[in-house]
Structures are given as C-alpha cells and as structure tokens.
Amino acid sequence: MAAAQGHLSDGPDDADGEGIPSVFRQAVAGLQGVRLRPEIELDATPPPQRLAPYSYALEAAVVVDDEELADGRLILLHDPAGHEAWGGTFRLVTLVHAELEPEMAADPLLPEVCWTWLTGALEARRVPYTAPSGTVTRASSHYFGGLREREPSTRIEIRASWSPVPAKAPAGASAPAGPAAAAAVPDTAAHLSAWCDLLCQIAGLPPGGAPEAGIVTLPQRRGPHSSR
C-alpha cells in the first residue's frame, strides 16, 4: 500500500496531525500497512467534502495482466460529536463497480447476491459493525451506429455504508456516541481487508484463502486468476 496521507474535509491537514482528533488519526493509521493481494492497487485520494468534520478516502482497483477488472472507493468518516444515524462517531462509505458476464447479468437474484458479498466479507473477517445500508444497481449498455460491433455489456455498482463498531463493543451493538466514544477506535484494518475481499469477489477472483461455505462468486471472466 502506498504511504497514506491524511485528507480532512475540514480543519488542518499537516504532517503532525495537529488539531486532528487522536481517535481519528489512529483509525486512519489502521488503514496503513494492511497486507493486500497482489492484484489490488490501492492509494489515498481526496475525500468528498462536507460529509463529516473529518474524512479520509482510499481508491483501489483489481488489476490482472494489465486489465482492470473492478474498482472502488472507501471513505472513512468521523464526527467527534457522534451521529444518531450512524450509532456512533465513525462511518464507512463505499462505491464498488465491475463489468459482468452476460449470464451473470441476467440473474434476477444478482442484487441480493451482491449485497451478501458485502455483509459476508465483513462477517468472514469477524469485524463487528452496525446500521448497514446501500443499493445495488445493474446497468446494461447496447451499442449502435459506429459502435454496433461492440458486444452488449452490463455494469454492476454497489453503494453502501456501515458503522464500524469498536472491538470492545459486542457484535451487532451500536457504538457509544458523544464523549464515551472518544477513546473507542474501530479495527479499520480489518474493515479494509473485508472491503478488499469484496472487490476481489466482484472482480471474479477465487478466494485468497480457504473458500467460505455459502459464498457465491462471479464466473471468472478471462481465464483462471490465482492469488499468486
């Protein structure tokens, strides 16, 4: 992973982190040094503005043989005052998309399957979270005129958010809000690893380790890809 630089939506952004809450700096530090599959290219990127007092963003792509199979963005939000809808002071937001094979694109259960990829990735990593929400969008393109020789294509997009619960809180429980949450830092490294699992799954790569029971993957689109 490239060295991550803090991108804050508000307030100072300096090397010493002056003025940045310690709990947020620790959460961002948790995103550094995560060991990733070699197919994943990951780097820091400026986050969207005004979503929270403090924010940090990463963008990633799954690349095999110089071909990008999937890409996405993961944003860490922090509001020291707490956020009622989040159930705590942290929120993770993501956008992931990839091209699909025609036989998979036609599956009427595809949206439900894609959503279980996200929740399944988090549960497989045993990271506690709460208040998940999101959408799965399937968009088909047909080409005409000068582009008529191109095959129809379908793109899947997952937009989702969830609240990482600090390890000391029980799974499924809401993180404490306000001052009680000031010292609670979620395991952002584990959440990043789960998110990367989702990226690889939507790209059609086989699991990096032992397959989890009940996990459905996309058909491999361009020959077998291994975790090398």
C-alpha positions, 0 to 999 in steps of 0.5 A, spaced: 500 500 500 502 506 498 504 511 504 497 514 506 496 521 507 491 524 511 485 528 507 480 532 512 474 535 509 475 540 514 480 543 519 488 542 518 491 537 514 499 537 516 504 532 517 503 532 525 496 531 525 495 537 529 488 539 531 486 532 528 482 528 533 487 522 536 481 517 535 481 519 528 488 519 526 489 512 529 483 509 525 486 512 519 493 509 521 489 502 521 488 503 514 496 503 513 500 497 512 494 492 511 497 486 507 493 486 500 493 481 494 497 482 489 492 484 484 489 490 488 492 497 487 490 501 492 492 509 494 489 515 498 485 520 494 481 526 496 475 525 500 468 528 498 467 534 502 462 536 507 460 529 509 463 529 516 468 534 520 473 529 518 474 524 512 479 520 509 478 516 502 482 510 499 481 508 491 483 501 489 482 497 483 483 489 481 488 489 476 490 482 472 495 482 466 494 489 465 486 489 465 482 492 470 477 488 472 473 492 478 474 498 482 472 502 488 472 507 493 472 507 501 471 513 505 472 513 512 468 518 516 468 521 523 464 526 527 467 527 534 460 529 536 457 522 534 451 521 529 444 518 531 444 515 524 450 512 524 450 509 532 456 512 533 462 517 531 465 513 525 462 511 518 464 507 512 462 509 505 463 505 499 462 505 491 464 498 488 463 497 480 465 491 475 463 489 468 459 482 468 458 476 464 452 476 460 449 470 464 451 473 470 447 479 468 441 476 467 440 473 474 434 476 477 437 474 484 444 478 482 442 484 487 441 480 493 447 476 491 451 482 491 449 485 497 451 478 501 458 479 498 458 485 502 455 483 509 459 476 508 466 479 507 465 483 513 462 477 517 468 472 514 473 477 517 469 477 524 469 485 524 463 487 528 459 493 525 452 496 525 446 500 521 448 497 514 445 500 508 446 501 500 443 499 493 445 495 488 444 497 481 445 493 474 446 497 468 446 494 461 449 498 455 447 496 447 451 499 442 449 502 435 451 506 429 459 506 429 459 502 435 454 496 433 460 491 433 461 492 440 458 486 444 452 488 449 455 489 456 452 490 463 455 494 469 454 492 476 455 498 482 454 497 489 453 503 494 453 502 501 455 504 508 456 501 515 458 503 522 464 500 524 463 498 531 469 498 536 472 491 538 470 492 545 463 493 543 459 486 542 457 484 535 451 487 532 451 493 538 451 500 536 457 504 538 457 509 544 456 516 541 458 523 544 464 523 549 464 515 551 466 514 544 472 518 544 477 513 546 473 507 542 477 506 535 474 501 530 479 495 527 479 499 520 484 494 518 480 489 518 474 493 515 479 494 509 481 487 508 473 485 508 472 491 503 478 488 499 475 481 499 469 484 496 472 487 490 476 481 489 469 477 489 466 482 484 472 482 480 471 474 479 477 472 483 477 465 487 478 466 494 485 468 497 484 463 502 480 457 504 473 458 500 467 460 505 461 455 505 455 459 502 459 464 498 457 465 491 462 468 486 462 471 479 464 466 473 471 468 472 471 472 466 478 471 462 481 465 464 483 462 471 486 468 476 490 465 482 492 469 488 499 468 486 
